[in-house]
Amino acid sequence: MGQMLNYWMGIEQTMYAVMDYPTTLKDIITRINQNNLKLIDVLAESPAQIICLGDNFSSDIQPLGFYKQWSKWFYDEAICRLHKMGKYVAVHIDGRLSGAIEMIRDSGADCADAVTPKPMGDLTAQQCRDAAGKNFILSGGISPDLWLPDASIEDFKEAVLKWLALKKQSSRLIANAGDQVPPCAEEKRIELMRDLIDKHGQY
């Protein structure tokens, strides 16, 4: 379903197909999933220790009911196969987090990748940890808009420190850009984040 939404048909056309041609769409997605699971099996045999599933998951596009109908089986199966081979699994949550963190966590994944809190995301750093619980790894933390020259340096520093403060609740935390450092970002902010991690990110 992630490929249909993000690469092949787009959100609007996929949603029309969900309503107008559900049987046909289900057959197509089943075939895609079967092919993708063959690739999962290849990855399971690879020397890679961590596998990132990159469907650009977002809970406003795939809320819980939709996820259970169209996507959950694939995530459950892919994660199970990778775990059996000793791999760790991250899922790229590139969008709305409310509900998504719990859905991916409950499918057995080890990590949410590209977590983007407010101001561009829909949850605060603390709400991300509350949703994840103590054992699910959160990777991300700094909203893309805060890297840009017109954003306050103080707001950037505050966002980094709020993310790092989550380590007091769980060590399962990776300080990173929320999805990515955008084009036109100030290089000095990358250095500033490094320095803040060196100072405040230690245990």
C-alpha positions as CSV (number, residue, x, y, z in Angstrom):
1,M,0.0,0.0,0.0
2,G,2.9,2.4,0.8
3,Q,4.2,2.0,-2.8
4,M,0.7,2.6,-4.3
5,L,0.3,5.8,-2.2
6,N,3.7,7.2,-2.5
7,Y,5.1,6.0,-5.8
8,W,2.6,4.6,-8.2
9,M,-0.9,6.2,-8.0
10,G,-0.7,8.9,-5.4
11,I,-3.0,9.4,-2.5
12,E,-6.1,10.6,-4.3
13,Q,-6.1,8.0,-7.0
14,T,-5.4,5.2,-4.5
15,M,-8.3,6.3,-2.4
16,Y,-10.6,6.3,-5.3
17,A,-9.4,2.7,-6.1
18,V,-10.0,1.7,-2.5
19,M,-13.7,2.8,-2.8
20,D,-14.4,1.8,-6.5
21,Y,-12.2,-1.3,-7.1
22,P,-11.4,-2.8,-3.6
23,T,-11.2,-6.4,-4.9
24,T,-8.9,-5.5,-7.8
25,L,-6.7,-3.3,-5.5
26,K,-6.5,-6.0,-2.9
27,D,-5.3,-8.5,-5.5
28,I,-2.7,-6.0,-6.8
29,I,-1.4,-5.2,-3.3
30,T,-1.2,-8.9,-2.4
31,R,1.0,-9.5,-5.5
32,I,3.2,-6.5,-4.6
33,N,3.5,-7.8,-1.0
34,Q,4.5,-11.2,-2.2
35,N,7.2,-9.8,-4.4
36,N,8.4,-7.4,-1.6
37,L,8.6,-10.3,0.8
38,K,11.0,-12.1,-1.6
39,L,13.2,-9.0,-1.3
40,I,12.8,-9.1,2.5
41,D,14.1,-12.7,2.4
42,V,17.1,-11.5,0.5
43,L,17.7,-8.8,3.1
44,A,17.3,-11.3,5.8
45,E,20.2,-13.3,4.4
46,S,22.4,-10.2,4.0
47,P,25.2,-9.0,6.4
48,A,23.2,-5.9,7.2
49,Q,22.2,-5.7,10.9
50,I,19.5,-3.1,10.5
51,I,16.8,-3.0,7.9
52,C,14.8,0.2,7.3
53,L,11.4,-0.2,5.7
54,G,11.0,3.0,3.7
55,D,7.3,3.4,3.0
56,N,7.0,7.0,4.2
57,F,4.4,6.0,6.7
58,S,1.9,8.7,7.9
59,S,-1.1,8.3,10.1
60,D,-3.2,10.9,8.4
61,I,-3.0,8.8,5.2
62,Q,-3.1,5.4,6.9
63,P,-5.2,5.8,10.1
64,L,-5.7,2.7,12.2
65,G,-8.7,1.1,10.5
66,F,-7.1,1.6,7.0
67,Y,-3.8,0.3,8.2
68,K,-5.3,-2.8,9.6
69,Q,-7.1,-3.5,6.4
70,W,-4.4,-2.7,3.9
71,S,-0.9,-2.6,5.5
72,K,-0.7,-4.4,8.8
73,W,-0.2,-7.9,7.5
74,F,2.8,-6.9,5.4
75,Y,4.5,-5.1,8.2
76,D,3.9,-7.9,10.7
77,E,5.2,-10.5,8.2
78,A,8.2,-8.6,7.0
79,I,9.3,-7.7,10.6
80,C,8.8,-11.3,11.8
81,R,10.9,-12.7,8.9
82,L,13.7,-10.2,9.6
83,H,13.7,-10.8,13.4
84,K,13.9,-14.5,12.8
85,M,17.2,-13.8,11.1
86,G,18.5,-11.6,13.9
87,K,17.9,-8.3,12.2
88,Y,16.7,-5.1,13.8
89,V,13.9,-3.3,11.9
90,A,13.2,0.5,11.6
91,V,10.2,1.9,9.8
92,H,10.4,5.4,8.1
93,I,7.5,7.4,9.5
94,D,7.7,10.4,7.2
95,G,4.6,12.2,8.2
96,R,2.0,12.5,10.9
97,L,3.0,10.6,14.1
98,S,-0.2,10.5,16.1
99,G,-1.2,6.8,16.1
100,A,1.7,5.9,13.7
101,I,4.3,5.3,16.4
102,E,1.9,2.9,18.2
103,M,0.9,1.1,15.0
104,I,4.5,0.5,13.9
105,R,5.6,-0.4,17.4
106,D,2.8,-2.9,17.8
107,S,3.8,-4.6,14.5
108,G,7.1,-5.5,16.2
109,A,9.5,-3.0,14.7
110,D,12.4,-1.9,16.8
111,C,12.7,1.7,15.7
112,A,10.7,4.6,14.3
113,D,13.0,6.4,11.7
114,A,12.7,10.1,10.6
115,V,10.5,11.1,13.6
116,T,9.6,14.8,13.2
117,P,8.2,16.5,16.2
118,K,6.6,20.0,16.2
119,P,6.6,22.6,14.7
120,M,6.3,20.6,11.4
121,G,5.2,17.4,13.1
122,D,2.0,16.9,15.0
123,L,3.5,15.7,18.4
124,T,5.9,17.2,20.8
125,A,9.1,15.3,21.7
126,Q,7.6,14.2,25.0
127,Q,4.4,13.0,23.2
128,C,6.6,10.9,20.9
129,R,8.2,9.2,23.9
130,D,4.8,8.7,25.6
131,A,3.5,7.0,22.4
132,A,6.6,4.9,21.9
133,G,6.9,3.6,25.5
134,K,10.4,3.0,26.9
135,N,11.5,0.1,24.7
136,F,10.8,1.4,21.2
137,I,13.7,3.4,19.6
138,L,13.0,6.9,18.4
139,S,15.3,8.2,15.7
140,G,15.0,11.8,14.6
141,G,14.0,14.8,16.6
142,I,14.7,18.1,14.8
143,S,12.0,19.5,12.5
144,P,13.3,20.5,9.0
145,D,12.2,24.1,9.3
146,L,14.4,24.7,12.3
147,W,17.6,24.1,10.2
148,L,16.9,27.1,8.0
149,P,18.5,30.5,8.3
150,D,15.2,32.3,9.1
151,A,14.5,30.1,12.1
152,S,15.6,31.2,15.5
153,I,18.8,29.7,16.8
154,E,17.3,29.6,20.2
155,D,14.3,27.6,18.9
156,F,16.7,25.2,17.3
157,K,18.7,24.8,20.5
158,E,15.5,24.3,22.5
159,A,14.3,21.6,20.1
160,V,17.6,19.7,20.4
161,L,17.7,19.9,24.2
162,K,14.1,18.8,24.5
163,W,14.9,15.8,22.3
164,L,18.0,14.9,24.3
165,A,16.1,15.3,27.5
166,L,14.1,12.2,26.5
167,K,17.2,10.1,27.4
168,K,16.3,10.5,31.0
169,Q,13.2,8.3,30.4
170,S,14.8,5.8,28.0
171,S,18.1,5.3,26.4
172,R,16.4,4.1,23.2
173,L,16.9,7.4,21.5
174,I,18.8,8.6,18.4
175,A,19.4,12.3,18.0
176,N,19.0,13.1,14.3
177,A,17.3,15.3,11.8
178,G,13.5,14.8,11.6
179,D,13.6,13.0,8.2
180,Q,16.5,15.1,6.7
181,V,18.5,18.3,6.9
182,P,16.8,20.4,4.2
183,P,18.6,22.2,1.3
184,C,19.7,25.7,2.3
185,A,20.2,24.6,5.9
186,E,22.9,26.5,7.8
187,E,26.0,24.4,8.2
188,K,26.7,25.9,11.6
189,R,23.5,24.4,12.9
190,I,24.8,20.9,12.2
191,E,27.9,21.8,14.2
192,L,25.8,23.3,16.9
193,M,23.7,20.1,17.2
194,R,27.0,18.1,17.4
195,D,28.2,20.3,20.2
196,L,24.9,20.1,22.1
197,I,24.9,16.3,21.9
198,D,28.5,16.2,23.1
199,K,27.6,18.4,26.1
200,H,24.1,17.2,27.0
201,G,23.7,13.8,25.3
202,Q,26.0,11.8,27.5
203,Y,24.9,9.3,30.2
